[in-house]
Amino acid sequence: MRFERGLVAALVILLIFSGQIAHMLTELRWFQSLGYSSVYATMIAARIALFLGSALAFGAVSLANLRLIRERPRYLSWIVVLISILFGLVIQFGWERALLALNAQTFAVNDPLFGLDSGFYVFTLPLLWALWYAIFFAIMINLAITAGAYLFLQADQLIFGPEERDYAEIAKSIPGRALAHMSALLGILALLFSFRFLLDRYELLYSATGVVYGAGYADVYARLPFLYIYAGAALIAAILLFAFAAGKRSARVPLIIGVIVVATAGLG
């Protein structure tokens, strides 16, 4: 039985990669005809490294996240493995950004706002954005899987429980372990958004809202300070969520986070 399952899994993987393998072999023959086989080998090595690294990292983190869920459905692990493969296939398309960042050069010209070399914006910043989006989608996928698993475990109470129940009773029926788990994941997401606001600083240099292209007066003296405020607010929200996950489950925590979100949205 195990042999049959392994054979089916191997066939599925072969079908997934068959198109990629055929394309790679065709491209290899073309590069060889031009005498640039070493260039193609570098590209393939980068794509394989990105695929394996991202798939294994996503799979390891997601499976560790699943282990925190007691009495989880067994098939969830297989779903995570499949998503890990798909995640790696998507990430490997960023091979060009990765190679550019690894071979970054300086231009000896600094930007007037942050004093960073122009090479940072050409080589490093695109990779940082790609990493941000990769981590963001990884967290969102894990949030969806975790929430779905806890809903599945609580399905009997939600469906077959008393019909007349208010939201307070439903909230009390949620296990504390589930609240802590989800709060920790949301805390990581808040940290990620804090980092995003810091990345958004550098996009001000590409601003097209002023008379001329680049950071204008409003960008420097209005938008930039608010980005720091947003980053600080997201950091505070992350700390509160981690405190909530650690056991300090005061009813004020969600209220404070809500106030932070509304306040920052109002400032925007």
N, C-alpha and C positions, 0 to 999 in steps of 0.2 A: 504493500500500500504506500509506504514512504517513497519507494522507487518510482511509482507511478506519479505521485504528487511532484517529486523532483523533476521528472521528465516533462510534465505539463508546465511547471514553472520555467524550465529551461526553454521550452518551445515558445512560451509567451514572451520571454526576454528576447529570444532570437527574432521574433516577429516585430517587437518594438524597435530593435536596433538594426533590422535588415535594411531599411531605407538609408539610415545613416552610414552603414558599412558600404553599401553600393556607391553612395555619393563620395565617400572618402576615397575609395579605390579609383574612381574616375578622376577625381581631382589630383590624386597622387601621380597617375600616369601623365596628366597634363603638365604638372610641375616638373616631373622628370624630363619631359621632352624639352622644357625650357632651361634645364640645368639648375633649377631652384628647389631641388628635393629637400635640402636642409632647411629652407624657409618653411616649407610645408610641414616638415617633421616637427619644427618648433611650434607651429600652430596646433598640430594634432596633440602634441605633448601637453600644451597649455589647456586644451579643451578636455582632455582625459583627466588632467589633474584637477580642474575645476569641477568636473562631473563627480569624480570620486570623492573629493574633499567636501563638496556641498551636500552630496547625497548621504555620505557617512555622518557628517556633522548633524544634518537635519534628522536623520534616522536615530542617531544616538540620543540627541536631546529630546526628541519626541517620544521615544520608547521610555526614557527616564521619566518624562512627564506622565506617561501612562501608568507607570508603576506606582505613582502616588494615588491612583484611583483604585480603591478596593472593589473587588467583585466586578471588575470590568469585563465586558464581552471579549471572548478570545479573538474574534475576527478583527478587532481593532488593531492588533499588532500587524496583521497582514495588510490592512488598509494603510497603516503608517509606512510599511515597506514600499508599497506601490507608490504612495505620494512622494516618498524619498527619491525614488527613481525618476519620477516626473519632475521633481524639484531640481535634481541634478541636471536633467536634460535641458531645462530652461536656463539654469545658471551658466552652463558651459558656453552659451552664446555670447557671454560677456568676455570671451578670451582676449579680444582686442584691447579692451579697457585695462584688463589685468596686465597684459604685456606692456602697454604704454606706461602704466604706473611703475612697473618693475624696471623699466628702462628710461625713467624720467630724466629730463635734462633741464638745466637752468638757462634763462634768457638774459640774466643780468639786468632785468628791468623790473622794478618793484611797483606794485599798485599803490596809488596815493592814499588809500583809506586804511588798509591793514598792514601795509609794508611787506607783503608777501611777494615772492618772485612770481613772475607771470607763468612760469612752468607749473606752479601749483594748480592753476586754473585749467591748464591744458591737459595735464597728466593725472594729477592726484584727485582733484575735486570730482571728476566724473566717476572714478572708482568708488569714492566715498558715498556718492549718491546711489550707485548700484548696490553697494553693501547695505545701505540703509533700507532700500526697498526689499532686498532679499530677506533681511532680518524681520522687517515689518510683516511681510507675507508669511514668513515662518511662524511668527507669533500669532497672527490672525488664524492661521490654520490650526495651531495647537489650541487656541481659545475655542474655536468651533468644535474641535474633536472633544475637548474636555467638557464643554457645556453640554454637548450632545450625549456624552457618556453619563453625566450626572442626571440629565433629564430622563434617560433610558432607565436608570436605576430607580428614579422616583416616579416612574410612569404609573405604577399601580396606585400610589397615593393621590396623584394628580387626577387620574381618570376615574378611579373607583372610590375616591374619598367622598366626604360629605359634599353635597351640591352647594349648600349655602356656606361659603367660607370667604372671609375677607382677605385682603392682601397680607395683613399682619399674621394671620394664621398660616398662610402659605409660606411666608418668609420664615416663620418659626420652625416649619417642618423641614427646611433645608438643613442638611447636616453642617455642623461647624467646619468639618474638614473640607467640604466642598467650597464653603465661603472663603476659607483661608487659601485654598488652591487657586480659585479664580482671582482673588485679590492679589496674590503674588504675580500671576500672569499679567494682570492689568497694571501692576506696579512696574513691571519690566517694560510694558508698552508705553507708560508715561515717561520712563527714563529715555526711551527711544525717541519720543517726541521732543524731549528737552534737547537731545542732541540734534534733532532736525532743525529746531529753531536756530541753533548755532550755525548749522550749515547754511541756513537761509540768509545769514549775514552776507556771505560771499556772493549771493545772487543779486545783491543790490548794485554791484558793479555792472550788471547787465540791464539795469533798469531803463525802461523806455518811456517812463512817465513824465520826465522833465522836458525842457526845451532841447537839450542835447542828450545823446545816448550816454548812459552811465549814471553813477550815483549823483543825485542832485541834492539840493538843500533839504528838501523834505525827507529824502531817503536817509541822509546822515543824521539829522537832528530830530526826526520823528519816528521813522520806521525802525531804525537801528536800535534806539533805546527800548522800543516796545518788543523787539525780538528778544532782547535780554530779559525783559519782564516775563515774556511767555516762557522762556527757557527756565527761569527761576520758579514760575508757577507750576510748570510740569514737574520739576524736581521735587517741589513740596508735595504735590499730589502723589508722586511715587513713594516718598517717605511715609506719608499717611497710609497708603495702601499696604506697604510692607509692614507697618505697625499693626494695621488691622489684621493682616495675615498671621502675624506673630502672636495674636491672642488678645490684643488690646481692642476689642470689638465694641467701641463706644458708638452710640447712635450718632454722635456728632461728626464722626469721620466722613460718612457719605455726605452729610450736610455741608461740611467745610469744603470737600472736593467739588460739590455742586456750586458753591459760592465762587470758588476759584475759576471754574469753567465759565460761569456766567459773567464774572468780572472781566476775565481776559477776552471773552467774546465781545463784551461791550467796549473794551478798549480798542479792539480791532475795527 
